[in-house]
Amino acid sequence: MEIKFSKLTAAGNDFVLIDNRTNIVPESGYQTLAKKLCDRKYSIGGDGLILLEKSSCKDFKMKYFNSDGSHASMCGNGGRSVAKFAYDLGVADSKMVFETDAGIINAEILSENRVKLDLYDPKDLKRDIKIETSDRFFDIDFINTGVPHAVIFVDDIEKIDVFKYGRQIRYHKTFAPYGTNVNFAQVAKDNTLFARTYERGVEDETLACGTGITASGVISVLKGFVKSPVNVIANGGDKLSVSMMVENDKISNVVLEGPAIISFKGIVKV
């Protein structure tokens, strides 16, 4: 079987996107296809697979799978990518509303390669968690921005071993049984953060993580390190913006803005 696809990159997070409104990919094949197509040595390669599907009440539905085949309810950079993909297909106008497994998302195409997402309110905030790894302690804040995220502030983000400590914290008993994504953030000048993320499901550091950047921005505002809107520089060098309303520890009106670019299109045999 041959399937048309598009490859999109959002701040260095890259995805394989398929228009599945005609159910060319059956639900039973989602996870296997994700693992196959995201393989960087034998196939297209990507951090995840995104399927654009029909919705009975919104413009479309987004289904997201990590490169290891695991399902995730939401992906921020993936959300901006699917919005760009839908607009390019003519499925949605520049302002659109779509379904995810974490909730309803509003998106807007701001320019040719820049997309804004109005996200749902974060939940499950937990402050000042003490975690011991193999050779050091970390102070962690936790929040769910569609998927779970631990946020750790460091003095020098270039020196932190993201893979080593990210992996240990991702699988730490504190976050069992599902684990967590792990973000390391450094506060810089001009209301800016640098952020690096170990992504659950990819099981490695990625060049960017939209929900992780959002989590880092939210926690940094709650701690009083910066004010909304926050500029966040991803590991790949791209700049994103996170804005929100804050009342005590209640976060609302969260907006993530950043790049989404169509790298190439093609047909793959599966």
C-alpha positions, 0 to 999 in steps of 0.5 A: 500500500502507498500512502501520501505524507508530509514531513513537518518541522516545528522548532526542530521537533519533526513529524510525519503527517498523514491525511487519514480522513478516509481511514486509509490507516486502520486504527489497529495499525497506528502504533506499528505504522508510527514505529515504522515511519519514524525510523530514521535509518530505514524510513522517513524519520521523525519524533512522532506520527500525526494522523489528521482525521474527521471530526463530527463537531470540529474542523478535524481530529488530531491523533498523535503517536511517539516514535516508539509507537506509544500514544500521547494525548497531545503534543504542542509542536505537533499541534502547530504542525497539524494546524499548518498541515490542515491549512495547507490541505484546505481542510481548515481556514487560517483560524481553526478548532480541532480535537485532540485526546486531551481536549479542544484546541484553537489554532491560528496561522499567523504567517506562512510558517508561524502558528499560534495555539490556544491551549487548555488550562494546565492541571495537576500542579505539584510544587517543590518535589525533591528527587534523588537520582544516581548522584545528585538531588533535584528540586522539581515542579510538575504540571500537566500541559496536555501530557505530564512534565517535570520542570527543573531550573539549572544555572548552566543549561549547556552543562546538564546531562539531559539524557542521563538525568532526564531518563532517570527522572522520567522513570522515577518512582515518584512519577510511576506508573506512566512516567513524565517528560523532563525539562531543564530550563535556564532563566536568561535576560529579557524575559527569556528562558532556555529549555531542553527536554527529555521526551517520554516516548522518544526516550531521548532529548529532542530539539524542542517540545511544545508542551514542555516549553509551555510547562517551563514557561508556566512554572517560570511565571509561577515562580516569579522568574519571568512575566507573561509572555515568556520567550523560550529558546529551544535546544534547536535555536528556535524562539517560541512564545508562551503567554498566560493569565495567572491568578494565585496558582490558577493558570488560564488562557495559555497560548503557544506560538512558534514556527511550523514548516513543511519540509517535504512531501512524498509517498511511502510504501507500507 
